Amino acid sequence: MSLSRRALLSTAGATALLAVAAPPSLARPRPRPGLTTDAIRQIPLQGAVNVRDLGGYLTYDGARVRHGLVYRGDHLGKLTDADVAAVGALGLTRVIDFRIPLEVQYDGADRLPAGVAGVSRSVTDNGLFGQLLTAIGSRDPVRQEQMLGGGRAAAFMTEVYRTFVTDAANRQQFGATLRELAAPGAGPQLYHCTSGKDRTGWASWLVLTLVGVPERSATEDYLASNTFRAAYDARVREGLKQAGLMQNPDLLIPLQEVRQEYLDAALAEVRTGYGSLYQYVTQGLGVDLRTLAGLRERLVG
């Protein structure tokens, strides 16, 4: 499996607010071959906006990723009681949290239904979350421009994505997640980060691609975070402006969005460091052929 052309840390921000979004004009991704109309299925919640069932996608051989086994999401620390009940109805057995401790401290631990195991599996953000808190908390437009303007925010994001591939600890976390998703008899699972777009987006792109979903469809699932987060993130930016924390909150847009160039940065590191996606997964993530076969067998049918 060779790589053709073409996460990390979302950040919820500095006053109960930073998250991921795209321009409000972005339309819902249109179905294409390989993408069924119900494939991108959002779980409607009040305290989280990017929780989705990864099922529904068609594979190269015409099979379909099963619904109800793997969910991706943003953080679950702000769920309402009704949300907790809705999440409980999914029948989850495990929730994997990719957030670093600072993010958990800021937004709160996940609110989970009784009986659901919470697993902390931090994936580094290269200091992004802390820097954002500092920049926004400074209320200094000059400092914020120096830190985030002139393409610097987007450049920082591409570096974060590269660490998905280059950082040994990150590889260990993603590898462990794939093995758990592939385990025979494993129940439904959900993994998430803060905004559900970068660390979660990379993990989801891997899962879909490894079970045989065309790269175009896996990438559409990745980019769909822009649609689901757009309204919320626009409110975040407006709230920061109204609170006097930022004169130009649009500086955050490169951090709130997912972009093809960010995914490309991770895939370029895969090519450079491993030569192919297969080598990255087997050598870099330590996921063997038997596990890959088990992932496909469990998730596709």
C-alpha positions, 0 to 999 in steps of 0.5 A, a space after each residue: 500500500 503506497 502513499 499517494 499525494 495529499 492533526 495536531 492539536 485542536 485547541 479550544 482556547 483561552 476563555 472557555 473558547 478555542 476550537 476548530 472551524 472553517 469559514 461559515 460559508 463552507 458547505 456540507 461535503 457532497 457525496 461522491 463515489 465511495 461516500 454514502 449519503 449517510 456516511 458522515 453521521 453526526 451525533 447531535 449533542 449540546 456540549 460537543 459539536 463534532 461527535 460522529 459515527 465513522 461507519 457508512 463509508 464504502 470500501 474499494 470492493 463495495 463493502 461498507 464500514 459498519 455503523 456503531 463500532 467506532 466514533 470520533 469526537 471533540 472533548 466530552 467535558 461539557 456534556 449536559 445530562 441529556 448528552 451523557 444519556 445520548 452517549 450512553 445509548 451508543 453502547 460505548 465500552 471505551 473512550 480514548 482521550 488524546 488531550 494533553 493534561 493542560 487541555 484536560 485541566 482547562 476544559 475538564 475531564 470527560 463526562 462519561 456514562 456509567 460503565 464506560 472506561 476512560 483512557 488517557 492517551 495524550 498526543 503532544 501538541 508541540 506546546 500549541 495549547 499553552 502558547 495560545 492561552 498565553 497569546 490570547 490572555 495577553 490581550 496584546 494585538 501586536 503580540 498576537 500578530 507576531 505569534 499568529 499572523 503572516 502565515 505563522 499559525 498555519 506553519 505551526 499547524 503543519 509542524 504539529 501534523 508532522 509530529 504525528 509521524 515523527 514523534 515516537 510517543 505519538 506513534 505509540 499512542 496511535 498504534 495502541 489505538 489501532 490495536 484496540 479498535 482491531 481487538 476481537 470482541 471489542 465493543 464500540 469505542 470513541 476517541 477524541 481530542 479537544 476539537 475533534 479535528 487534528 489528532 482525531 482527524 489523523 486517527 480517523 484518516 488512518 482507520 478508514 484508509 487501512 480498512 479499504 476506504 478510498 483516500 478521497 473519502 477518508 479525506 472528505 471525512 477529515 475535512 468535514 470537521 470544518 462544516 461541523 465546527 464552523 458555527 461554533 468556532 465563529 461564535 468563539 471568535 466573536 466572543 473573544 472580540 467582544 470580551 476584548 481579548 482579541 482585536 483580530 480573532 481571525 488570526 485563529 482561523 488557521 488553527 480552527 480549520 483543518 486543511 489539506 496542507 496539514 494532512 499533506 504535511 503528515 503524509 509527506 513525513 510518512 513518505 520521507 521516513 517510511 516510504 509508504 503508509 504500510 511501512 509507517 503503520 507496521 514499523 512506525 506504529 507497530 501494528 502487524 499484518 494480523 492486526 490490520 486484517 482484524 481491523 478490516 474484519 471487525 469494521 467492514 461488512 
